[in-house]
């Protein structure tokens, strides 16, 4: 394990510690805060590469810019789903604002100077998200958390059946997170492994609607 990998893992464990302290098994509320933070890396990276393309006056960056911005949008949608499930109070909303403000500035500076390590860190973030959603799903399937109806927004986003439940939505969200983990590992210079893939069993992984057309 090289220094870059150690740092990326260390940062992931650092942020996981705070998530565990504040939310423990309150997975709905945990998802609200974490998805707020998760929407930052794709936007920061996409914006920075967009500006790089402008500075260099070169084409070829279009596909990766769209891929990263689609990731940010996908994470934003996850947040919208879980707001309907968890219904955060004013304190949690304040925490969301603080977390986003701190993490945006931190990740922006980190990405400017160490982009590959930043992508590797996001890869580990997303793997932790997959693990967290798996635990959430297990609690639902064991009856410890009620399997309430999925929000209508999630049903429309994933083209789920009208009677879809929270567990169906979580399977789709988890598959999205696995996809983001694989993408960021690739951008970090690593290789994805098939054994890490997870199935939705309920719908399709959200795709990027902007991958067709011009590739500049």
Residue pairs with C-beta under 8 A, 6 or more apart in sequence:
1 9
4 114
4 116
4 117
4 120
5 120
7 117
7 121
8 117
8 120
8 121
8 123
8 124
9 124
11 121
11 124
12 121
12 124
12 125
12 128
15 37
15 125
16 128
19 30
19 33
19 34
22 30
22 33
22 95
23 29
23 30
23 33
25 139
27 132
27 133
27 135
27 136
27 139
27 145
28 82
28 85
28 86
28 136
29 86
29 88
29 92
30 132
31 78
31 82
31 85
31 86
31 132
31 133
31 136
32 79
32 82
32 83
32 86
32 88
32 92
32 96
33 92
33 95
33 96
33 99
34 129
34 132
35 75
35 76
35 78
35 79
35 82
36 79
36 96
36 99
36 100
37 99
37 100
37 103
38 75
38 78
38 125
38 126
38 129
39 72
39 75
39 76
39 79
40 72
40 100
40 103
40 104
40 107
41 71
41 72
41 107
41 111
41 118
41 122
41 125
41 184
42 68
42 69
42 70
42 71
42 72
42 73
42 74
42 75
42 180
43 68
43 69
43 72
44 104
44 107
44 108
44 111
45 68
45 111
45 115
45 118
45 119
45 187
46 64
46 65
46 66
46 67
46 68
46 69
46 71
46 72
48 108
48 111
48 112
48 115
49 61
49 64
49 65
49 68
50 61
50 65
52 61
53 59
53 60
53 61
53 62
53 65
59 216
60 216
61 216
62 214
62 215
62 216
63 211
63 215
64 187
66 208
66 210
66 211
67 183
67 208
67 211
69 210
70 207
70 208
70 209
70 210
70 211
71 180
71 183
74 176
74 180
74 206
75 180
77 153
77 157
77 206
78 173
78 176
80 151
80 153
81 150
81 151
81 153
81 154
81 157
81 169
81 173
84 151
84 153
85 148
85 151
85 166
86 92
88 96
107 118
110 117
110 118
110 121
111 118
116 187
116 188
116 189
117 188
119 184
119 185
119 187
119 188
120 184
120 185
120 188
120 190
122 180
122 181
122 184
123 181
123 182
123 184
123 185
123 188
123 190
126 177
126 178
126 180
126 181
126 184
127 181
127 196
129 174
129 177
129 181
130 174
130 177
130 178
130 181
130 196
130 198
133 170
133 173
133 174
133 177
134 174
134 198
136 145
136 170
137 167
137 170
137 171
137 174
139 145
140 146
140 147
140 166
140 167
140 170
141 147
141 167
146 166
147 165
147 166
147 167
148 165
148 166
149 163
149 164
149 165
149 166
150 160
150 164
150 165
150 166
150 168
150 169
151 169
154 160
154 164
154 169
154 172
155 161
155 162
155 164
155 169
157 206
158 164
158 169
158 172
158 202
158 203
158 204
158 206
159 203
159 204
160 168
160 169
160 172
160 202
160 203
161 168
164 202
164 203
167 202
168 201
168 202
168 203
169 202
171 199
171 200
171 201
171 202
171 203
172 200
172 202
172 203
172 204
172 205
172 206
174 198
174 200
175 198
175 199
175 200
175 205
176 205
176 206
178 196
178 197
178 198
179 205
181 196
182 192
182 196
182 197
185 191
185 192
186 192
